[in-house]
Amino acid sequence: MQTIPVPVPVPALSSNMRSRPRTALVASADRSFRQRLAQILTGLRWQVREAEGGAQAWAEAEMAAPEAIIVDSWLPDLDLNEFLKDFRGTFPQVDLISAGASPAQESPRGPHRQELLYALRRCQDTDTAVWNTAPALDKQLPVADPLHVSPWPIPSPSAAGASSQESGPTTGQALSSPIKTGTAIAGLPARRADAVSSDRLPELIGNAACMLEVSRRIRLVAPRLTAVLIEGPTGSGKELVAEALHRLSPRSRKPFVAINCAAIPEALLEAELFGHTRGAFTGAVQSRMGRIESADGGTLFLDEIGEMPLSLQSKLLRFVECGELQRVGDNETLKVDVRIVAATHRPLAQHTLTGSFRSDLYYRLAVFLIRTPSLSEHVQDLPLLVDHFMRQMGREAPVKSVDHSALAKLSAHDWPGNVRELEHVLERAAILAGDEPVLSAWDIDFGITVN
């Protein structure tokens, strides 16, 4: 017997909905589904942006500040449940709909929920395979929230400390120079003033070519089990790269364990890495699992690997070669499956020539190299980084903005401490500014310079 599809009523559009442009973000690895849904939403007078995965969707949301996001039941690069949880916490004003979400994971109903569910029903009528995991669509369809909440409230001139002409470029317009006369870098409430590249990962702030290359290399190697060595100056974000590698890898559900080889005394580092048995040394009152063993199935991040003593490098080499370890004071070997990601600010290849680092260990760790650039190499990203850190500080304190004089002073600095130094300088400036809503050049204090 042929099934006759039940027609779905088209939701009525108010005059306010017809006049105001709205943006919807569709995240799906299925290109045909994105195109079908975009066509339907465009007919309902939506502007539609598309993303092939979770990382690209996150970057698009930061740039476009959409009213709604529709997420497929599977993401090719991120765990769906974790993405929904993090996205809802970071963008609570965006109406979130997902085929694979529970009601608790979705956002509260937005003012356009009825239109969005209508578009999904139309898309489902043409391809039931895509949205067959959303049985509650029929029940949700008639419901619409009459309230309207502006997705990104724009601060008044008094709050921003600048006139409308001084509020910076509009959304989607990139800053051509880190110093722009009359430009104020707004904090959290303002729309993004930069054109965020869809090629970069959300945790790596910067659209310069060197930063996009870091994102590209992460995406290439993350799905593999290949050992990765991250080289870069102190404060350039090496641990962020390691975390991104783990997040995009098949091991993302397993532990990410980090250890700083320079922060632990040499006498304790071996026991910290490999664990120890009871009575193995003075003070070992009970057996303890090491960091390597606790990362089983996941990723082990060895920060500042260049500081590891030679005596311990040989033992680590044994583990890298065969995946077996011995706890201190134990004769039994344990088989552990971890992916090793190491990082250093030292040129390890040169240190192998002087004998301060084992060449055989270096070649096993540096199967794939990723270099994090210094801030001076992508100083054009300074406004974007300033905006990012001001947004972060705005989560715990009143949001402040940065005027052009402060940005000019920041741009003239050489940043020996890189991005970490920038974060601390902005935090210090926000404290020095007191109750003032705008940071000026007078608030920028670079502290004591170490020669």
C-alpha positions as CSV (number, residue, x, y, z in Angstrom):
1,M,0.0,0.0,0.0
2,Q,1.4,3.4,-1.0
3,T,2.0,5.8,1.9
4,I,0.6,9.3,1.2
5,P,2.9,11.9,2.9
6,V,1.1,14.3,5.3
7,P,1.6,17.9,4.2
8,V,3.4,20.0,6.8
9,P,2.0,23.5,7.3
10,V,4.4,26.3,6.5
11,P,4.9,28.5,9.6
12,A,3.7,32.1,9.3
13,L,6.4,34.7,9.2
14,S,5.9,37.9,11.2
15,S,6.8,41.2,9.6
16,N,9.8,41.5,12.0
17,M,11.0,38.0,11.0
18,R,10.7,38.9,7.3
19,S,12.7,42.2,7.6
20,R,15.5,41.1,9.9
21,P,18.3,39.0,8.3
22,R,18.9,35.8,10.2
23,T,21.7,33.3,9.9
24,A,21.5,29.5,10.4
25,L,24.6,27.3,10.5
26,V,24.2,23.7,9.2
27,A,26.9,21.2,10.3
28,S,27.0,17.9,8.5
29,A,29.5,15.7,6.6
30,D,26.7,15.0,4.1
31,R,27.1,17.6,1.4
32,S,23.8,16.8,-0.3
33,F,21.9,17.2,3.0
34,R,23.5,20.5,3.7
35,Q,22.5,21.8,0.2
36,R,18.9,20.6,0.5
37,L,18.5,22.1,4.0
38,A,20.2,25.3,2.9
39,Q,17.8,25.6,-0.1
40,I,14.7,25.2,2.2
41,L,16.0,27.7,4.7
42,T,16.9,30.2,2.0
43,G,13.3,30.0,0.9
44,L,12.3,30.9,4.4
45,R,14.5,34.0,4.2
46,W,17.5,32.6,6.2
47,Q,21.1,33.2,5.4
48,V,22.8,29.8,5.6
49,R,26.4,29.0,6.4
50,E,27.7,25.4,6.0
51,A,30.3,23.4,7.9
52,E,31.6,19.9,7.2
53,G,32.5,19.1,10.8
54,G,32.5,20.3,14.4
55,A,35.7,22.3,14.3
56,Q,34.6,24.2,11.2
57,A,31.1,24.8,12.8
58,W,32.8,26.2,15.9
59,A,34.9,28.7,13.8
60,E,31.8,29.7,11.8
61,A,29.8,30.3,14.9
62,E,32.5,32.5,16.3
63,M,32.6,34.6,13.1
64,A,28.9,34.8,12.1
65,A,27.1,34.7,15.5
66,P,24.2,32.7,14.0
67,E,20.7,32.6,15.5
68,A,20.6,28.8,15.1
69,I,22.7,25.8,14.4
70,I,21.5,22.5,13.0
71,V,23.9,19.6,13.7
72,D,23.8,16.2,12.0
73,S,23.6,13.0,14.0
74,W,27.4,12.4,13.5
75,L,30.4,14.6,13.2
76,P,33.5,13.3,11.3
77,D,36.0,15.1,13.6
78,L,34.5,15.5,17.0
79,D,32.5,13.5,19.5
80,L,28.9,14.7,19.0
81,N,27.9,14.7,22.7
82,E,30.9,16.6,23.8
83,F,30.5,19.1,21.0
84,L,26.9,19.7,21.9
85,K,27.7,20.2,25.6
86,D,30.6,22.6,24.9
87,F,28.8,24.5,22.2
88,R,25.7,25.0,24.3
89,G,27.9,26.3,27.2
90,T,29.9,28.7,25.0
91,F,27.0,29.9,22.7
92,P,23.9,29.7,25.0
93,Q,22.1,32.3,22.8
94,V,22.2,30.1,19.7
95,D,19.2,27.8,19.1
96,L,20.8,24.4,18.9
97,I,19.0,21.5,17.2
98,S,20.6,18.1,16.6
99,A,19.4,14.7,15.3
100,G,21.5,12.9,17.8
101,A,20.9,15.1,20.9
102,S,18.8,14.5,23.9
103,P,16.5,17.3,25.0
104,A,18.9,18.2,27.8
105,Q,21.7,18.8,25.3
106,E,19.7,21.1,23.0
107,S,19.3,24.8,23.8
108,P,16.1,26.3,25.1
109,R,13.6,26.9,22.3
110,G,14.5,29.9,20.3
111,P,12.0,32.3,18.5
112,H,12.5,30.5,15.2
113,R,12.3,26.9,16.3
114,Q,9.1,26.3,14.4
115,E,10.6,27.4,11.1
116,L,13.7,25.3,11.7
117,L,11.8,22.2,12.5
118,Y,9.6,22.8,9.4
119,A,12.8,22.9,7.3
120,L,14.0,19.7,8.9
121,R,10.7,18.0,8.2
122,R,10.9,19.0,4.5
123,C,14.4,17.7,4.3
124,Q,13.3,14.5,6.0
125,D,10.6,14.0,3.5
126,T,13.2,13.9,0.7
127,D,15.7,11.8,2.5
128,T,14.6,9.9,5.6
129,A,18.0,8.3,6.2
130,V,19.5,11.6,7.4
131,W,17.1,12.5,10.2
132,N,15.7,9.1,11.1
133,T,17.2,9.5,14.6
134,A,14.9,12.4,15.5
135,P,11.5,10.8,16.4
136,A,10.4,13.9,18.4
137,L,10.2,16.2,15.4
138,D,6.5,15.7,15.1
139,K,5.9,16.6,18.7
140,Q,8.2,19.6,18.6
141,L,6.8,21.1,15.3
142,P,3.8,23.0,16.6
143,V,5.7,24.7,19.4
144,A,7.2,28.1,18.9
145,D,8.7,30.5,21.5
146,P,7.3,34.0,21.1
147,L,10.2,35.6,22.9
148,H,13.1,37.0,20.9
149,V,16.5,37.4,22.4
150,S,19.2,39.2,20.5
151,P,22.0,36.8,19.8
152,W,24.9,39.2,20.3
153,P,23.9,42.4,22.2
154,I,25.9,45.4,20.9
155,P,27.2,47.6,23.7
156,S,26.2,51.2,23.8
157,P,28.9,53.9,23.0
158,S,29.2,54.7,26.6
159,A,29.8,51.0,27.5
160,A,32.2,50.4,24.7
161,G,34.1,53.7,25.3
162,A,33.9,54.5,21.6
163,S,31.5,56.1,19.0
164,S,29.8,54.0,16.4
165,Q,32.5,55.0,13.9
166,E,35.1,53.7,16.4
167,S,33.5,50.3,16.9
168,G,35.7,48.6,14.3
169,P,34.8,46.8,11.0
170,T,31.5,45.0,10.6
171,T,31.2,41.3,10.7
172,G,33.1,39.5,8.0
173,Q,35.4,42.5,7.4
174,A,39.1,41.7,8.2
175,L,41.4,44.1,9.9
176,S,44.1,44.8,7.3
177,S,46.6,46.0,9.9
178,P,47.1,45.3,13.7
179,I,47.1,49.1,14.1
180,K,44.0,50.8,12.8
181,T,43.3,54.4,13.8
182,G,40.1,54.9,15.7
183,T,39.5,51.2,16.1
184,A,38.4,49.7,19.5
185,I,38.6,45.9,19.9
186,A,35.4,45.0,21.6
187,G,35.0,42.3,24.2
188,L,32.5,39.5,24.5
189,P,29.2,41.3,23.7
190,A,30.4,42.7,20.3
191,R,30.3,40.8,17.1
192,R,33.5,39.4,15.8
193,A,35.4,42.0,13.7
194,D,37.7,39.5,11.9
195,A,37.1,37.1,9.1
196,V,37.8,33.7,10.8
197,S,39.3,31.2,8.4
198,S,37.4,27.9,8.2
199,D,40.7,26.2,7.8
200,R,41.9,26.7,11.4
201,L,41.0,24.8,14.5
202,P,38.9,26.7,17.0
203,E,41.5,26.5,19.8
204,L,44.3,27.9,17.6
205,I,43.7,31.7,17.4
206,G,45.1,33.2,14.3
207,N,44.5,33.5,10.6
208,A,48.1,34.0,9.5
209,A,49.5,31.5,7.0
210,C,51.9,30.0,9.7
211,M,48.9,29.4,12.0
212,L,46.8,27.8,9.3
213,E,49.7,25.5,8.5
214,V,49.7,24.3,12.1
215,S,46.0,23.5,11.9
216,R,46.5,21.7,8.6
217,R,49.3,19.5,10.0
218,I,47.2,18.7,13.0
219,R,44.3,17.5,10.9
220,L,46.6,15.4,8.7
221,V,48.3,13.5,11.6
222,A,45.6,13.4,14.2
223,P,43.7,10.3,12.9
224,R,46.9,8.3,12.9
225,L,49.0,6.7,15.7
226,T,52.1,8.5,14.5
227,A,54.4,10.0,17.2
228,V,54.5,13.8,17.0
229,L,57.1,16.3,18.1
230,I,56.0,19.9,18.7
231,E,58.7,22.4,18.6
232,G,58.3,26.1,19.3
233,P,59.3,28.9,21.7
234,T,57.9,29.1,25.2
235,G,54.4,30.4,25.4
236,S,53.5,29.7,21.8
237,G,50.7,27.2,22.6
238,K,52.4,23.8,22.3
239,E,50.1,22.1,24.8
240,L,47.0,23.5,22.9
241,V,48.4,21.7,19.8
242,A,48.8,18.5,21.8
243,E,45.2,18.7,23.1
244,A,43.9,19.3,19.6
245,L,45.8,16.2,18.3
246,H,44.1,14.2,21.0
247,R,40.7,15.7,20.5
248,L,40.7,14.9,16.8
249,S,42.2,11.4,17.2
250,P,40.3,8.1,17.6
251,R,41.7,8.1,21.2
252,S,39.6,11.2,22.2
253,R,37.4,9.2,24.6
254,K,40.5,7.9,26.4
255,P,42.7,9.9,28.8
256,F,45.0,12.8,27.8
257,V,47.8,12.7,30.3
258,A,50.4,15.5,30.4
259,I,53.7,15.7,32.3
260,N,56.2,18.5,32.3
261,C,59.6,16.8,32.3
262,A,61.3,20.1,33.5
263,A,59.0,20.6,36.5
264,I,59.8,17.3,38.3
265,P,63.1,16.6,40.0
266,E,65.3,14.1,38.2
267,A,65.2,11.7,41.2
268,L,61.3,11.5,41.0
269,L,60.8,11.7,37.3
270,E,61.3,8.0,36.6
271,A,58.8,7.0,39.3
272,E,56.3,9.6,38.0
273,L,56.5,8.3,34.5
274,F,56.7,4.5,35.1
275,G,55.2,4.2,38.5
276,H,56.6,2.3,41.5
277,T,55.9,-0.6,43.8
278,R,55.6,-0.4,47.6
279,G,59.0,-0.1,49.2
280,A,60.9,0.7,46.0
281,F,62.5,3.7,47.6
282,T,62.3,5.7,50.8
283,G,58.8,7.1,51.2
284,A,57.2,4.6,48.8
285,V,54.6,3.4,51.3
286,Q,52.3,2.0,48.6
287,S,52.4,1.1,44.9
288,R,51.5,3.8,42.4
289,M,50.6,3.8,38.8
290,G,52.8,6.0,36.6
291,R,51.7,8.6,34.1
292,I,52.4,6.3,31.1
293,E,50.2,3.6,32.5
294,S,47.4,6.0,33.4
295,A,47.3,7.1,29.7
296,D,46.7,3.6,28.5
297,G,44.5,3.8,25.3
298,G,44.9,7.5,25.1
299,T,47.6,10.2,24.6
300,L,50.7,10.9,26.6
301,F,52.0,14.4,26.3
302,L,55.7,14.8,27.3
303,D,56.2,18.5,27.7
304,E,59.8,19.9,27.6
305,I,61.1,16.5,26.6
306,G,64.5,18.1,26.0
307,E,65.0,18.5,29.8
308,M,64.8,14.7,30.4
309,P,68.1,13.4,31.7
310,L,70.0,11.0,29.5
311,S,69.7,8.1,32.0
312,L,65.9,8.2,31.7
313,Q,65.9,8.8,27.9
314,S,67.2,5.2,27.4
315,K,64.4,3.8,29.5
316,L,61.8,5.9,27.6
317,L,63.4,4.7,24.4
318,R,62.7,1.1,25.4
319,F,59.1,1.8,26.0
320,V,58.7,3.7,22.7
321,E,60.2,0.8,20.8
322,C,58.1,-2.1,22.3
323,G,55.3,-0.5,24.3
324,E,56.4,-2.3,27.5
325,L,57.4,-0.7,30.9
326,Q,58.6,-1.8,34.3
327,R,57.5,0.0,37.5
328,V,60.4,1.1,39.7
329,G,61.1,-1.8,42.0
330,D,59.2,-4.4,39.9
331,N,60.5,-7.2,37.7
332,E,57.3,-7.7,35.7
333,T,56.7,-5.9,32.5
334,L,53.4,-4.2,31.5
335,K,52.1,-3.7,28.0
336,V,50.7,-0.2,27.6
337,D,49.1,1.3,24.5
338,V,49.6,5.0,24.3
339,R,50.3,7.6,21.6
340,I,53.2,9.8,22.4
341,V,53.2,13.5,21.7
342,A,56.3,15.4,22.8
343,A,57.1,19.1,22.9
344,T,60.2,21.2,23.4
345,H,61.4,24.8,23.1
346,R,64.9,23.5,22.3
347,P,66.3,22.6,18.8
348,L,66.5,18.9,19.6
349,A,68.1,18.0,16.3
350,Q,71.1,20.2,17.2
351,H,71.2,18.7,20.7
352,T,71.6,15.2,19.2
353,L,74.9,16.4,17.6
354,T,76.3,17.5,21.0
355,G,75.1,14.3,22.7
356,S,72.8,16.0,25.2
357,F,69.8,14.2,23.7
358,R,69.8,10.7,22.3
359,S,69.5,10.6,18.5
360,D,67.7,7.3,18.5
361,L,65.0,8.6,20.8
362,Y,64.8,11.8,18.8
363,Y,64.1,10.0,15.5
364,R,61.4,7.9,17.2
365,L,59.7,10.9,18.7
366,A,60.0,13.2,15.6
367,V,58.2,11.0,13.1
368,F,56.0,14.0,12.4
369,L,57.1,17.6,13.3
370,I,54.8,20.5,14.1
371,R,56.2,23.9,14.7
372,T,54.3,26.5,16.7
373,P,55.3,30.0,15.5
374,S,56.3,32.9,17.9
375,L,53.9,35.8,18.2
376,S,56.3,38.0,16.3
377,E,55.8,35.7,13.3
378,H,52.1,36.3,13.1
379,V,51.7,39.8,14.7
380,Q,48.9,40.5,12.3
381,D,46.8,38.2,14.4
382,L,47.2,40.5,17.4
383,P,43.7,42.1,17.2
384,L,42.2,38.6,17.0
385,L,44.2,37.4,20.0
386,V,43.3,40.5,22.0
387,D,39.7,40.0,21.2
388,H,39.9,36.3,22.3
389,F,41.5,37.1,25.7
390,M,39.1,40.0,26.4
391,R,36.2,37.6,25.8
392,Q,37.8,35.1,28.2
393,M,38.2,37.6,30.9
394,G,34.7,38.8,30.3
395,R,33.3,35.5,31.7
396,E,34.4,36.4,35.2
397,A,34.4,40.2,35.3
398,P,32.8,43.1,33.4
399,V,33.8,43.1,29.8
400,K,36.4,45.7,28.7
401,S,37.4,46.9,25.3
402,V,40.8,48.0,24.0
403,D,41.3,51.3,22.2
404,H,43.6,52.1,19.3
405,S,46.3,53.6,21.5
406,A,46.6,50.4,23.6
407,L,46.6,48.3,20.4
408,A,49.3,50.4,18.9
409,K,51.5,49.9,22.0
410,L,50.8,46.2,22.0
411,S,51.8,46.0,18.4
412,A,55.1,47.8,19.0
413,H,56.2,45.2,21.6
414,D,58.5,42.3,20.5
415,W,56.7,39.7,22.7
416,P,59.6,37.5,24.0
417,G,57.0,35.5,26.0
418,N,54.7,35.1,23.0
419,V,51.0,34.5,23.4
420,R,51.2,33.6,27.0
421,E,52.9,37.0,27.7
422,L,50.1,38.8,25.8
423,E,47.5,37.1,27.9
424,H,49.2,38.2,31.1
425,V,49.8,41.7,29.9
426,L,46.1,42.1,29.1
427,E,45.1,40.6,32.5
428,R,47.4,43.1,34.2
429,A,46.0,46.0,32.1
430,A,42.4,45.0,33.0
431,I,43.3,45.2,36.7
432,L,45.2,48.5,36.3
433,A,42.2,50.0,34.5
434,G,40.0,49.6,37.5
435,D,36.4,50.3,36.7
436,E,37.2,51.9,33.4
437,P,35.4,50.0,30.5
438,V,38.2,50.7,28.0
439,L,41.9,49.8,28.2
440,S,44.2,52.6,27.0
441,A,48.0,52.8,26.4
442,W,48.4,54.0,30.0
443,D,47.1,50.6,31.3
444,I,49.6,48.6,29.3
445,D,52.5,47.5,31.5
446,F,55.0,45.0,30.1
447,G,56.5,44.4,33.5
448,I,60.2,43.8,34.1
449,T,62.2,43.0,31.0
450,V,64.7,40.1,31.5
451,N,67.9,40.6,29.5
